[in-house]
């Protein structure tokens, strides 16, 4: 489970960095899929509970 949590955290961090980079480049809307981001957050919560 530790590996899964670590991988999900790295993925979430990567998505946040990509969002920040797109804002700095002048994009108004986020290029990151919000559904994917929500799924990752939910999976992290489930892994933490176990």
C-alpha positions as CSV (number, residue, x, y, z in Angstrom):
1,X,0.0,0.0,0.0
2,X,2.9,2.3,0.7
3,X,4.0,2.1,-2.9
4,X,0.5,2.8,-4.2
5,X,0.2,5.8,-2.0
6,X,3.6,7.1,-3.0
7,X,2.8,6.7,-6.7
8,X,-0.6,8.4,-6.4
9,X,1.1,11.3,-4.5
10,X,3.7,11.7,-7.2
11,X,1.0,11.6,-9.9
12,X,-1.1,14.2,-8.0
13,X,2.0,16.4,-7.6
14,X,2.8,16.1,-11.3
15,X,-0.7,17.2,-12.2
16,X,-0.5,20.2,-9.9
17,X,2.8,21.2,-11.4
18,X,1.4,20.9,-14.9
19,X,-1.6,23.1,-13.9
20,X,0.7,25.7,-12.4
21,X,2.9,25.7,-15.5
22,X,-0.1,26.2,-17.8
23,X,-1.3,29.2,-15.7
24,X,2.2,30.7,-16.0
25,X,2.0,30.2,-19.8
26,X,-1.2,32.1,-19.9
27,X,-3.9,29.4,-20.3
28,X,-7.2,30.5,-18.9
29,X,-8.7,27.0,-18.5
30,X,-6.9,24.0,-17.0
31,X,-5.5,21.4,-19.5
32,X,-5.8,18.8,-16.7
33,X,-8.9,16.5,-16.8
34,X,-10.8,17.3,-13.6
35,X,-12.3,13.8,-13.5
36,X,-8.9,12.2,-13.5
37,X,-7.8,14.6,-10.7
38,X,-10.8,13.7,-8.6
39,X,-10.3,10.0,-9.1
40,X,-6.7,10.2,-7.9
41,X,-7.8,12.1,-4.8
42,X,-10.5,9.5,-4.1
43,X,-8.0,6.7,-4.5
44,X,-5.6,8.3,-2.2
45,X,-8.3,8.6,0.5
46,X,-9.2,4.9,0.1
47,X,-5.6,3.8,0.3
48,X,-5.0,5.9,3.4
49,X,-8.1,4.3,5.1
50,X,-6.8,0.8,4.6
